[in-house]
Amino acid sequence: MLLNTLALIVVGGGLMAAMSSAVVSNYRSGGNTQSAIEALYFAESGVEAGVYYLTTNPGLCPTVGLPANTSSGAIVVGGVTRGEYSYGIAYDAVNSRWTITSTGFVPSAAAPIGRRTVTQVVNACATGGAPPIIALGGLNLGNNAEVNGVDIVDNMSPNRGGVDVTGNAWNVTSATFPALPVFPVNSGVDGPITVGTKPAGNYTTANISNNGTLTLQGGSQINSLTMSNNSTLNLAPGTYFIGSMSGGNNGVVNISPPGQVVLYVNTALNLNNNTTLNVGGGGAQNLVVYLYGNASLSNNCNFTGLLIAPNVSSVISLGNNGTMNGALATQGTVNAGNNSDINTTPAALAEMTAQGVSAILAGGTANGGVLLLGQWSETILP
């Protein structure tokens, strides 16, 4: 399943929110079935009119409460009035959302023989900001992939712009990425290292042996870093420039003491099965990995942090049963394997935005906002 130009939208954190669970309760007591069906269409016309009102109001985003609004209209077909709709909009300040309630009447509100009422929740939003996944080159999701614990269904239409956590798709009109710094030339003056505790330096290689432990300080540069099976890499807070990084099976990367680590990886980040990144770091916002090239996290890897790959040629791959806690953004492609699990937090999204990553969704208001349609319910009335 390929979704081009993708942005995911996540509930929480005052960013973007969406609910798409459908709750349908139908109650029918007499009346003409055809009239009731027509009344449903007319009620939905009222919802569309309410949505149009919200999208054309310049105060929609950032989140504000609009005055309550009511309106009505006639449905005219071939010059003949077939029915009417009447809708009202109420703002819920506690949940930062609007509810549109629309009733359709056949042939009129004064003397209905068919009537239906539809309720549509419209969630508040904020412009810009970083959704949890941006993959402008495309997204491939394996079977049973989950985002924030909600299944990504297999029948998502291809070539849609994005997916939110409950399955709705939205287009991205643009995305902003920070410019990567020129990768510095490493003199390698401090030579190769293997295990132990090392000061900040310019190292040619770092080869951590099986079951070995290497502790590094911020400010270090390494041309090539290799973790063997069951090895441990401890990173103190700070910035690191690494030419390439590869990890053996069951490797662990710790952040100690807690704080933010920023890794710039020049060519490739390749981690083997069961590798865990960012243990004890204090959250996804405390590990930021900038990729100049590609990243491959093999089966059962657990990554807690942010992955940012501004280049269009980048490919980020998450293997089967892998877990990513945080957010990722690339102008390239994201591949998530079977049973992969992608989770995010408001703190991770806030840090992604702070790093200069943002996306604007299509279908929004004149000032860049977007309506997220949520819970929908229908009642058939006599």
JOHU-V256206 format. One record per residue. N is the residue number from 1. SS is DSSP state (h for helix, s for strand, l for the rest). PHI is phi in whole degrees, 0 to 359 (none if undefined). Layout:
N&SS&PHI ; N&SS&PHI
//
This chain:
1&l&none ; 2&s&246 ; 3&s&240 ; 4&l&276 ; 5&l&50 ; 6&s&254 ; 7&s&222 ; 8&l&262 ; 9&s&243 ; 10&l&240 ; 11&l&290 ; 12&l&111 ; 13&l&70 ; 14&l&73 ; 15&l&270 ; 16&l&253 ; 17&l&224 ; 18&l&207 ; 19&l&232 ; 20&l&234 ; 21&l&292 ; 22&s&266 ; 23&l&239 ; 24&l&241 ; 25&l&235 ; 26&l&249 ; 27&l&232 ; 28&l&238 ; 29&l&225 ; 30&l&71 ; 31&l&86 ; 32&l&273 ; 33&h&299 ; 34&h&298 ; 35&h&295 ; 36&h&295 ; 37&h&296 ; 38&h&297 ; 39&h&298 ; 40&h&299 ; 41&h&301 ; 42&h&292 ; 43&h&297 ; 44&h&293 ; 45&h&298 ; 46&h&295 ; 47&h&299 ; 48&h&299 ; 49&h&295 ; 50&h&293 ; 51&h&298 ; 52&h&298 ; 53&h&299 ; 54&h&292 ; 55&h&289 ; 56&l&265 ; 57&l&274 ; 58&l&292 ; 59&l&266 ; 60&l&298 ; 61&l&236 ; 62&l&294 ; 63&l&303 ; 64&l&218 ; 65&l&269 ; 66&l&276 ; 67&l&300 ; 68&l&302 ; 69&s&225 ; 70&s&228 ; 71&s&200 ; 72&s&212 ; 73&s&200 ; 74&s&259 ; 75&s&259 ; 76&s&247 ; 77&s&236 ; 78&l&60 ; 79&l&82 ; 80&s&246 ; 81&s&285 ; 82&s&263 ; 83&s&178 ; 84&s&219 ; 85&s&229 ; 86&s&217 ; 87&s&234 ; 88&s&225 ; 89&s&240 ; 90&s&238 ; 91&s&259 ; 92&s&257 ; 93&l&291 ; 94&l&293 ; 95&l&259 ; 96&l&54 ; 97&s&205 ; 98&s&250 ; 99&s&235 ; 100&s&260 ; 101&s&244 ; 102&s&233 ; 103&s&240 ; 104&s&256 ; 105&s&234 ; 106&s&229 ; 107&l&272 ; 108&l&204 ; 109&l&293 ; 110&l&287 ; 111&l&219 ; 112&l&280 ; 113&l&251 ; 114&s&218 ; 115&s&209 ; 116&s&219 ; 117&s&239 ; 118&s&237 ; 119&s&243 ; 120&s&232 ; 121&s&274 ; 122&s&238 ; 123&s&279 ; 124&l&289 ; 125&l&209 ; 126&l&229 ; 127&l&286 ; 128&l&63 ; 129&l&80 ; 130&l&252 ; 131&l&289 ; 132&l&291 ; 133&s&225 ; 134&s&237 ; 135&s&225 ; 136&l&293 ; 137&l&276 ; 138&s&134 ; 139&s&229 ; 140&s&247 ; 141&s&249 ; 142&l&283 ; 143&l&301 ; 144&l&63 ; 145&l&295 ; 146&s&230 ; 147&s&235 ; 148&l&55 ; 149&l&82 ; 150&s&254 ; 151&s&299 ; 152&l&273 ; 153&l&289 ; 154&l&284 ; 155&l&263 ; 156&l&298 ; 157&l&292 ; 158&l&290 ; 159&l&63 ; 160&l&275 ; 161&l&284 ; 162&l&183 ; 163&l&224 ; 164&s&262 ; 165&l&293 ; 166&l&247 ; 167&l&105 ; 168&l&283 ; 169&l&248 ; 170&l&224 ; 171&l&276 ; 172&s&255 ; 173&s&275 ; 174&s&195 ; 175&s&217 ; 176&s&244 ; 177&l&236 ; 178&l&289 ; 179&l&283 ; 180&l&287 ; 181&l&291 ; 182&l&297 ; 183&l&294 ; 184&l&289 ; 185&l&282 ; 186&l&263 ; 187&l&289 ; 188&l&66 ; 189&l&299 ; 190&l&269 ; 191&l&70 ; 192&l&277 ; 193&s&224 ; 194&l&231 ; 195&l&230 ; 196&s&104 ; 197&s&255 ; 198&l&239 ; 199&l&284 ; 200&l&300 ; 201&l&193 ; 202&s&252 ; 203&s&252 ; 204&s&287 ; 205&s&221 ; 206&s&227 ; 207&s&245 ; 208&s&270 ; 209&l&288 ; 210&l&306 ; 211&l&66 ; 212&l&273 ; 213&s&227 ; 214&s&235 ; 215&s&244 ; 216&s&240 ; 217&l&252 ; 218&l&302 ; 219&l&95 ; 220&l&281 ; 221&s&237 ; 222&s&222 ; 223&s&291 ; 224&s&214 ; 225&s&240 ; 226&s&235 ; 227&s&254 ; 228&l&278 ; 229&l&301 ; 230&l&62 ; 231&l&272 ; 232&s&230 ; 233&s&241 ; 234&s&257 ; 235&s&243 ; 236&l&281 ; 237&l&306 ; 238&s&145 ; 239&s&249 ; 240&s&231 ; 241&s&245 ; 242&s&235 ; 243&s&297 ; 244&s&213 ; 245&s&222 ; 246&s&226 ; 247&s&227 ; 248&l&280 ; 249&l&297 ; 250&l&65 ; 251&l&284 ; 252&s&227 ; 253&s&245 ; 254&s&256 ; 255&s&250 ; 256&l&208 ; 257&l&289 ; 258&l&303 ; 259&l&161 ; 260&l&267 ; 261&s&247 ; 262&s&243 ; 263&s&252 ; 264&s&253 ; 265&s&248 ; 266&s&282 ; 267&s&257 ; 268&s&203 ; 269&s&242 ; 270&s&234 ; 271&s&240 ; 272&l&280 ; 273&l&304 ; 274&l&66 ; 275&l&281 ; 276&s&238 ; 277&s&246 ; 278&s&73 ; 279&s&262 ; 280&l&76 ; 281&l&276 ; 282&l&93 ; 283&l&127 ; 284&h&300 ; 285&h&293 ; 286&h&263 ; 287&s&228 ; 288&s&241 ; 289&s&246 ; 290&s&262 ; 291&s&251 ; 292&l&272 ; 293&l&237 ; 294&s&247 ; 295&s&224 ; 296&s&226 ; 297&s&251 ; 298&l&288 ; 299&l&306 ; 300&l&67 ; 301&l&288 ; 302&s&234 ; 303&s&244 ; 304&s&242 ; 305&s&163 ; 306&s&245 ; 307&s&246 ; 308&s&232 ; 309&s&230 ; 310&l&289 ; 311&l&280 ; 312&l&291 ; 313&l&273 ; 314&l&289 ; 315&s&232 ; 316&s&250 ; 317&s&238 ; 318&s&244 ; 319&l&287 ; 320&l&302 ; 321&l&63 ; 322&l&280 ; 323&s&233 ; 324&s&239 ; 325&s&252 ; 326&s&150 ; 327&s&199 ; 328&s&217 ; 329&s&212 ; 330&s&208 ; 331&l&275 ; 332&l&263 ; 333&s&240 ; 334&s&241 ; 335&s&241 ; 336&s&243 ; 337&l&283 ; 338&l&301 ; 339&l&62 ; 340&l&289 ; 341&s&228 ; 342&s&241 ; 343&s&236 ; 344&l&221 ; 345&l&222 ; 346&h&304 ; 347&h&295 ; 348&h&294 ; 349&h&294 ; 350&h&296 ; 351&h&291 ; 352&h&299 ; 353&h&295 ; 354&h&297 ; 355&l&283 ; 356&l&100 ; 357&l&260 ; 358&s&207 ; 359&s&217 ; 360&s&246 ; 361&s&266 ; 362&l&286 ; 363&l&81 ; 364&s&262 ; 365&l&279 ; 366&l&298 ; 367&l&261 ; 368&l&95 ; 369&l&280 ; 370&s&216 ; 371&l&274 ; 372&s&245 ; 373&s&281 ; 374&s&245 ; 375&s&297 ; 376&s&233 ; 377&s&218 ; 378&s&225 ; 379&s&230 ; 380&s&267 ; 381&s&250 ; 382&l&292
//
